[in-house]
Amino acid sequence: MKLYTLNLILGDSPNPLRLVFSSEERAKAAAIHPIGMDGALVFHDDFGVEIRLKKEPVARGLCDVAEELNGNIEISLLQARAQMKAQQKAKSDPTLNGSLTGGGSLLPFPPRGAA
């Protein structure tokens, strides 16, 4: 089953409100939902969530959940590759690998009792 989320960004809240839909058409219809005759915005998702707003959201974000997860996986892989490159560079960095101290480990402070 494909899932779509509609995130409603409110000006006074740091966290978006999320609605979940099982069809792209319903998610898109909710994304352009107009203000009602009573001046309120009422959203219903496909999983029993109802949101009533007295004012228009600052932004509405529509997302294909499967594609978002694939994007998160790609970002994680890029971060892992960058970490591996950083570790490889650190091995050849004389300040990090201890070659300045004759091959031993670097100690930022003298051991206890050495002073």
C-alpha positions, 0 to 999 in steps of 0.5 A: 500500500502506498502512503502519502502525508500532508504536513501542515505548518503552523506559524506558532508551532515548531512541529507540523501537523501530519495527515496520512492518506492511502491515495495520492488524489485524496492527499492532493485534494486535502493539500488544496482544501479551502477554508469552509463557510464557517471560517474554519479549515477542517482536514480528515485523513484516511486513518481517523485523524481530524484537524480543525484550524481557525487560521490558514497554515503557513505551508502545506507539504505533500510527501510520498512516504516511500520516496521520502524513506528512500531519500532518507536511506540515500542520505544515510549512505552518503553520511556513512561514505563521508565518515569512512573517508574521514576515517581514512584521512585521519589515518594519514594525518600525523596529528591524529595518528600519533606519529608526532609522539613516536607512534604512541597515543596523543595525551592532551593532559599528563597522566595522573601522578606524572607532575 
